[in-house]
Amino acid sequence: MEGDLGKIHAAIPWDDLVNTFGIHEQSTGRNYLFSPKGRLGLMFLKHYANCSDKKLIEQLNSNLDYQFFCDVELGFERLTNKIVSQIRCELSEKLEISSVEKVLFSFWKGQIESANQIVMDATCYESELSYPSIKKLLW
């Protein structure tokens, strides 16, 4: 756990997030391939890897570190592309951002220097730039 992925894994309050999302294993029927922690891990991994669903699945199928992060052992099994989208949809239906923020803040508050300040990214750009002029490039 000395690499970047291990540090990220150690910095996430997995059990608290699982409880906040209210996700659990199925009691009847076929079990999910990904545990509740693994489903959340897959979404963190997607952001970390900064790649498409298809590329993430390719990486997950072949990278043991990614499998460990997502709490899954594939062995000879291979994932399909649609599972990332399915998990994203499941988690988006259960997401209550204020609850998740509280969980993360309470876990990280010892590491936050200015707890009374908030920093947000306000990046914006012109989406239909026909001919870049000096003013448009500066804007």
Legacy VTK file of the C-alpha trace (Angstrom):
# vtk DataFile Version 3.0
C-alpha trace
ASCII
DATASET POLYDATA
POINTS 139 float
0.000 0.000 0.000
2.900 2.331 -0.579
1.871 3.459 -4.070
-0.619 6.174 -4.946
-3.483 3.716 -5.239
-2.690 2.240 -1.819
-2.621 5.704 -0.257
-5.989 6.535 -1.798
-7.406 3.219 -0.574
-6.234 3.960 2.972
-7.689 7.494 2.857
-11.274 6.417 2.143
-13.718 5.551 4.965
-15.137 2.521 3.127
-17.506 1.198 5.784
-18.984 4.629 6.517
-19.540 5.287 2.800
-21.169 1.885 2.285
-23.536 2.645 5.178
-24.240 6.154 3.870
-25.112 4.833 0.413
-27.160 2.018 1.919
-25.750 -0.592 -0.448
-25.467 -4.214 0.595
-25.084 -7.736 -0.698
-28.205 -9.379 -2.059
-29.795 -11.802 0.375
-31.508 -13.831 -2.360
-30.659 -14.642 -5.931
-27.291 -14.326 -7.588
-24.657 -12.364 -5.661
-23.043 -9.334 -7.206
-19.517 -9.801 -8.508
-18.549 -6.558 -6.744
-19.068 -6.154 -3.015
-20.602 -2.862 -1.791
-17.092 -1.584 -1.063
-15.964 -2.776 -4.492
-18.747 -0.906 -6.265
-17.700 2.331 -4.582
-14.068 1.477 -5.278
-14.818 1.104 -8.969
-16.124 4.683 -9.089
-13.061 6.034 -7.261
-10.858 4.004 -9.610
-12.630 5.381 -12.680
-11.794 8.902 -11.572
-8.224 7.934 -10.643
-7.570 6.168 -13.967
-9.265 8.978 -15.960
-10.374 6.663 -18.739
-13.495 5.430 -20.492
-15.614 2.598 -19.131
-14.212 0.281 -21.790
-10.598 1.142 -20.968
-11.284 0.804 -17.231
-12.654 -2.710 -17.761
-9.602 -3.633 -19.853
-7.356 -2.415 -17.046
-9.414 -4.121 -14.343
-9.329 -7.436 -16.211
-5.530 -7.399 -16.294
-4.355 -5.317 -13.308
-4.268 -7.023 -9.914
-3.791 -3.691 -8.101
-7.034 -2.423 -9.635
-8.790 -5.660 -8.645
-7.522 -5.324 -5.074
-8.721 -1.716 -4.944
-12.192 -2.807 -6.096
-12.312 -5.745 -3.673
-12.738 -8.265 -6.477
-10.798 -11.329 -7.585
-11.522 -12.142 -11.199
-9.260 -15.132 -11.734
-10.074 -16.359 -15.255
-13.370 -14.446 -15.386
-13.552 -11.343 -17.593
-15.821 -8.346 -17.126
-17.998 -6.758 -19.765
-18.102 -3.067 -20.544
-21.637 -2.437 -19.274
-20.961 -3.250 -15.600
-19.347 0.148 -14.903
-22.407 1.940 -16.223
-24.747 -0.304 -14.233
-22.886 0.360 -10.995
-22.724 4.102 -11.706
-26.502 4.183 -12.224
-27.121 2.184 -9.042
-24.949 4.500 -6.942
-26.332 7.680 -8.504
-29.841 6.693 -7.418
-28.645 6.348 -3.815
-26.320 9.361 -3.665
-27.099 11.997 -1.053
-24.196 14.383 -1.484
-24.575 16.176 1.857
-24.372 12.862 3.741
-21.312 11.772 1.780
-19.647 15.153 2.402
-20.228 14.759 6.156
-18.705 11.282 6.181
-15.641 12.386 4.223
-15.186 15.567 6.280
-15.411 13.763 9.605
-12.846 11.192 8.389
-10.460 13.814 6.933
-10.947 16.706 9.379
-7.556 16.091 11.021
-5.878 16.582 7.634
-7.765 19.754 6.644
-5.933 22.935 7.618
-8.697 25.479 6.952
-11.906 23.649 7.785
-13.946 26.865 7.596
-13.038 27.499 3.939
-14.254 25.870 0.762
-12.470 25.708 -2.573
-14.342 24.938 -5.781
-13.292 24.629 -9.378
-15.004 27.252 -11.497
-13.572 26.250 -14.855
-15.596 27.363 -17.848
-14.886 27.497 -21.534
-16.582 28.446 -24.753
-17.787 25.277 -26.403
-18.264 26.581 -29.930
-15.186 28.576 -30.818
-15.198 29.075 -34.575
-12.139 31.272 -35.095
-10.023 31.950 -32.034
-9.371 35.622 -31.642
-7.083 37.161 -29.046
-10.103 38.225 -26.952
-11.686 34.769 -27.148
-8.420 33.067 -26.218
-7.984 35.415 -23.264
-11.583 34.847 -22.180
LINES 1 140
139 0 1 2 3 4 5 6 7 8 9 10 11 12 13 14 15 16 17 18 19 20 21 22 23 24 25 26 27 28 29 30 31 32 33 34 35 36 37 38 39 40 41 42 43 44 45 46 47 48 49 50 51 52 53 54 55 56 57 58 59 60 61 62 63 64 65 66 67 68 69 70 71 72 73 74 75 76 77 78 79 80 81 82 83 84 85 86 87 88 89 90 91 92 93 94 95 96 97 98 99 100 101 102 103 104 105 106 107 108 109 110 111 112 113 114 115 116 117 118 119 120 121 122 123 124 125 126 127 128 129 130 131 132 133 134 135 136 137 138
